[in-house]
């Protein structure tokens, strides 16, 4: 494969943020479609229409794999200080500030919903323990075979938090040792847990082959850091190959195998020449900025739109519009949540953390913007 290898520059590193935000937006919207598809099927069932997937595709779950590759990529690119005293602690603190507050807030909303409408969720494993584990990112069973916290999509955050903890431990070593140690640990865990089932949720999660997808992103981050870039034709070919692989339907494959097309798509996006700025690109980047809010809030919005739609507009003619309207509503709500809740909350907590690190002096908001790369 012919590639164009150039030394990375400040300009290209700045541009990579835009491309990553595009990918985050695409990944989050795919997850929205994945969950909206369930409601789409519910409307069709209520109308006695034959079962069908949105656009005839059942691969919207692929957004999760994109997120995991992106996560590995960004952690490597945003963490050059392996082996530096205190770097591991600072890394973990930033990750907690970035992930935990909004997740806890929306988990609390889910708990309140459960209290108000006990029939909204069936929990067979002990409600109090289940809720506590949901807050603490401890994999747990809702019912037999269903390994999700009370905020269902939070199951992926259990994997993310385990990756962050493992990455922080790797940062105690120099990078030349830390990243190989992380890779060896994840590969060993995946081999140990190759026969595990969700009946043992903690063991299953920390030995899941899905963890290897994070390593794909880490390797991609190293390649980008070293200056590897793909020409436009090669980058486009990588993206097309990844999509073609995905459409071949890999749901029956090992989890890490489905991470290969995600690696191809992300590589073709972040290793290509810097993009030209466009209005569409700016809008997509804005959705990427709000992708975490979109990921955590979309199920509430989709459920609400579904209930209203089923009550007021249920008809065969209206069903095709449900996916568009419900998904657009989810995106718009996420932009509102991001700007009014997530971003101010994250910036405030980061300023306070930096003030604590600096010995009590609180920097201004302008002096301490939220790092988009993280």
N, C-alpha and C positions, 0 to 999 in steps of 0.2 A: 504494500500500500504506500503510495507516495503521499508525503505530508509536507507541509511548510512549517519549518521550525524557526521561530524567531524569539528573540529575548523579550520577556514580558516587560511592559511599560506601565507607568502610572495610568496613562489614558486607557490602555486595554484592560487593566484591572478595574477601572471605574466602569467601563462598558460591560464587564462581565456581570455586574450587579443587575443590569437591565435584563440580560438574557436569563439569569437565574430567576428573576421575578416573573418573567414570561412563563418559565417552566412551572413555577409555583402556582401561577394562575391556572394553567392548563391542568395540572395535577388536581387542584382543588375542585375545579369545575367537573372533572371526570368523576370525582368522588360524589359530588352533588348529583350528577346524572345516575350514578350507581344506586343511590338511595331513592332518588325520584322514580327510578324504574320500578321499584316495589309498589309505590303508590299508583303509578301508571297501570301496572298489572291489576291492582285492586279496583281501579275504575273500570277496566275492561271486564273484569270478572263480574262486577255489579251489573254490567250491561249484557252479560252472557256472550261477550265477544271472545273469539279464540285467543289463547295466550300468545303474547308476542313481546319481544324486547324492543326498547326504543332504538329506532333506526336499524333494527335487526341485529344489534350487537349486544353481546353479554360480557364485554371486556372492560367495562368502565372501572372495575376494581384496579386496573393498571395504574391509576393515579397514586395509589399507595406505594408502589414500587418506585415511581418517579420521585416521590417525597423521600424515600429512604436513600436513594442514590444522591439526591441533592444534599441531604443531611450530611452524609459522609464527605462529599465534596467540600461543603462549606466549613465543616469543622477543621479540615486540614488547611484550607486556605486562610481561615481566620485565627489559627493557633500556631504561630511560628515559634512560640516560646517554650518548647519542650525542654524539660530539665532545669528550667529557671525556678528558683525557690518561690513558692507561692503561686506559680502560674496555674497549677492544677486546681487549687482552691478557687482562684479567680474565675477560671473557666467554668467550674461547676456552679458557682454563684450566679454568673451571667445566664447560664442555661436555666437555672431555677427561676430567676426573675423573668426570663422570657416566656417560659412554658407554664409555670404553676399558677400564677394569679388568675388568669382568665379561665383556665381549666377548673380551678376550684370554684370560681364564681358560677360557672355554668353547671358544674356538678351539684352545687347547692340548689340551683333552680330545678334540677332533676329530682333532688331529694324532696323539695317542697311539693313538686308535682306528684310524687309518689305518696306523700302524706295526704294531700288533698284528694287524690284519686287512687286509692290503693290498688284498684284493679288495672291500672295503666301498665304495670309491670308485674310479672310473675317471678318471684325470687324464692328458690327452694333451698338455698344454702345458708340461711340465717341472715336476716335483714341487716342487723346492726353491724356484724362482722363484714358483711358484703359492702356496706356503705363505707366503712372505715378503710377497707382495702382499696376501694375505688378512689378515695382521696389520696392514698399513699402510693399509687402506681404499683400495687401488688396484684399480679394476675390472679383472678378468682373466677369461679363459675357462678353464673346467674341461675341457670338450671343445668341439668346434665347435658354436656356437649356444647354449651353456649358460654364461651370464655370472653365475656365483655363486662366492663364496669357499668355503673348506672348510667353514665353518659356513654352510650354504646361505642361511638367511634374512638373513644379514649383508649381502646385496646392497643392502638398503634403507639400511643404515648408511653405505654408500659415498655414497649420495645425501644422507643427513643430514649427514655430515661435510663434504661439499662445500658444502651450504647453510650450515652453521655458519661455515666459512671465509669464504664470500662475505659473510655477515651481519657477521662481525667486521671485514672490510674496509670495509663500508658504515658501520660505527660510527666509523670515523675521521673521518667527516663529520658535520655537524649533521644531526639526523633529517630536517629538511625537504629535505635534499639526499641523504642516505644511502639512505633507503628508495626514493625514485624512481630513484636510480642502480642499486640492486639490481634493481628491477623491470625497468628498461630492459636491464640486462645479461642477465637470465634470458630475457626475450623475444627479445633478439637471438640468444642462444645457441640457443634453440629453433628459430628461423628458420634459422640456419646449419646446424643438424644435422637438418633435416627429412627428409633422405634417408639419414641415417647408419644403419648396421646394427651388430649386436653383433660383427661381424668386427673392428671397431676399438673395443674395449670402453671405453677411456678417453674417446675422442672421443664415442662414443655416449652415455655416461653424463652427461658435462658439457654435452651439448647436447640432452638428452632433454626433450621437452615435459612430462614428469612434474614437472620442476622448477617449472613454473608453479603447480602445486597448492600449493607452499609460499607463493607470493604470495597466493593466496586467503586463507590463514590470516593472513598479515601484514595484509591489508586488513581482515579481521575483527577483528584485534587493535586496529587503529586505531579502528574503529567502536565497539568496546566501551570503549576508553579515553576516547572523546569522549562517552560516556554514552548511546549508542544502545541502547534496549531494545525488545523486541517484546512485545506483549500475548500472553496465553496462546493465544488463537485463532490469531493470526498465527504464533506460534512452532510450534504444533502443525501448522499448514498447511505450514510450511517443512519440517518433518521428514517429514510424509507425502509431500510432493512429491518430496523427495530419495529416499525409499525407492521410490516409484513409478517415478521415473526410473531407479533402479538395476535394478529388476525388468524394465525394458524391454530389458535386456541390451545393455550398451554396450561389450562386450569388443572389438568391431571398430572402435570410435571412437578418435580421437586420445587419447593419455593424459590430456591436460589436460581434455578434455571430461568424462571420467569423474570428474574432480575437482569438477565442478559439483554433483552430488548430495551429495558429501561436504561441500561448503561449506554446502549447505542444511541438512543434518542437524546439523552443528556449530553453525551460526548459530542454528537453532531451539532448541538446547540451552543455549548459553552466553549468548544475548541475552534469554532468557525471564526472568520474575520468579524470585527466589530460591526454591529448592525447600524443601518442608517435610521436616525430618529424619525418616527412618524406619529401621527395622531393615534392611530390604532395601537401602535406600540406603547404609547404613553398610557392609554386606557388599560391595556393588558398588564402593564407594570403596576398600575394602581390596584388592580385586582390582586396581583401578586403580593403587594404590600399587605393587603387585607386577607391573605390566604389562610392565615391561622384562625382569624375570626370566622371566616367562611367555613372552614373545616369544622369548627366547634359548634357553630350556631345553625348550620343549614338544616339539620334534622328537625329542629323546632319549627322553622319556617315551612319546610315541606309538609310537615304534619298538619300545620294550621291551614295551609292552602288546600290540602287534600280534603280536610273535613268540610271546609266551606264549599269547595268545588262539588263534592259529592252531594251536599245538601241543596245547593242552589243551581248548579249548571250541569248536572249529570245528563249527558246525551252523547250519542255516538259522534255527532258533529263537533262537540267541544273537546273530546278526549285528546285529539292530536295537539291541541294548544296547551294542555296541562304542563307538559315538560318545559316548554318555553316560559310560560308565566311563572310557574313555581320556581324554576332555576333562576330566572331573572330577579324574582323577589328575594331569593336567598342571597344573591350577590349584592343587591342594594342594601339589604339589612346588614350584611357583613361590613360594607363600606361605612355605614353609620356606626356600627359597634367599634370598628377599628379606630375611627377618628374621635369618637366620643368617650370610649372606654379603654380599649387595649393600648393605643399609643400613649395617651396621657398617663395611664397607670404604669406602663413600662418605663417611660421616661422618668417619672417621679421616683420609682424604686431604684432605677439605675443611678440617678443623681444622689440619692441617699446612700447607696452602697459606695459610690465613689467618694462621697464625703467621709464616710467611715474609714475607707482605705487611706484617704488623705489626712486623716486626723481631725475631722470635724468641720472643715470648711466646705460648705455646700456650693458646688459650681452652678452657674446659671444654666437654664435650659439651652440657650444658644450655644453655650460652650460645651455641652455634652449631649449631642443628638444621639438618638438610638441608632446603633450600627446596623444598617440594613443587611450587611453580609451575614450577620449572625441570626 
